[in-house]
Amino acid sequence: MNFQLFFLKEGTRAYEKSDLITLLKSNPNIIAPEDDTVGKKIYKYHHPVLNFDASFVMANKSVVPHLERIDAKYYDINFYLEFNVLLQSYNVELLLDIVQEICSQFKFKVYCESYQYEVKNYKRAEIMKNFNVWKRSYADKYPEDISKFNKLDSQTITAVYGYLQKRKRMELSYLSDNIIVSDYIFLKTEKSRSAFVAIKWDGETPFILPPVVDILILQDAKITKYIPMSEVIMKMEKLFVPVDSSGITKLEQKNVKKLYKFLTKEKFAPLSAELKTIQIDDILDI
């Protein structure tokens, strides 16, 4: 099921369509349709890091539900945004950055079905509130669909996605420093929808510690050990140096042996359930 956000104009449907096309094409994450496409033209959005999709659609006819009930002073311009109703809120916020720019430049109003026939000025918080209501309603109506996914809370996903967007740039920054810019590993158990965030360490190389890590997987030539990150931070926090205000820290070379000794000598509670690796696409924030 898709969530749709429609664009309308007050008093006229006239606007510079070529300027809107230019704006859409200028976004590196948007692929424009072929120039000779007949009828509905779909500008496909794909985020290469967070791996999600959306569509900005220029239709050849109105698809606004019950358009006749909307105040006649608002004109449908047959342009709308649609994306999966289960999309993580963080990703929707990225799409709304584009929506905000479009509405500002072209003086568009916005409308979605839950506005109950009232066309409104662009307000990010209001759109997010309505999107989350639709997502919650879908989850309540189709729990079997939701059960196929694992779950992280919105705050954790926001931190995860924020780090993933920084990670490529950090790899370039630390290229000559012999430091691993850790990637996330996502884990689950069979009896719960809860997902867990982990990173892997070889025990000998300095590394970046991202935010919201639940489990440190120590894996060297001798052992593989799953260690609660909360216990590591509780006793060894002083070994990690802050990188920025988002919670990213790093273990420097001078502290590698200290951390490795602690991880191998300290007794940690054994795992109470088998953990299996999952992909980030298998995780929802609901």
C-alpha angles and dihedrals in degrees: 000000000000131000111222128203114191128205121218137171130223117238096353143034093214119117137138100274092181089059091051090050090051091051092051093046091051091065108092091212094057124086113202122219120251113281092241094053109135122218120348113032117205121200102200118214119202124172107214096202103037093034102222133132140215136166132228102202130201102194128196091223138022119280097173107131113246093354089171090069094057119094107275092230089074117078124204109230092192093244125122146153122234134181140156112295089224094058113132113260092238090061092047088055089057090053091049089058086066093043090053091053092048094049092047095050098042101029091238124167122215135229137180130175095259090060086079096228095315116126112211144190115259110278115166096204092051093050091048091049091053093045091052091050090054092047092049091048091051091049091051093048097044107032091155089064092049092048089066089067134065123230141235122171118254094251092055093046090050090055092045095050092043090056094045090056090053096042100084091051090048091052088058092046094052096036094114097036101077092236127135115232095212121229122212123254117199121212139184142182125227097242101052141047090221114116125207128215117223142168130201126230129190094210096240111058127076111247147188114248110211122209125271097024112163100181135031112205109207107200122169133142092287109037148015111210131175109213129184106244091212090065091048093051093043091060105021105033091119090067093064121080119209114247099184142340095273093078099265113142136171139219109224126213094256090061100044096095092045092054094044092051091050093049094049098041101039118087113232128188110268120245112275094203139026113264123215128193119248134179125250088245087066091063131086132183092228 
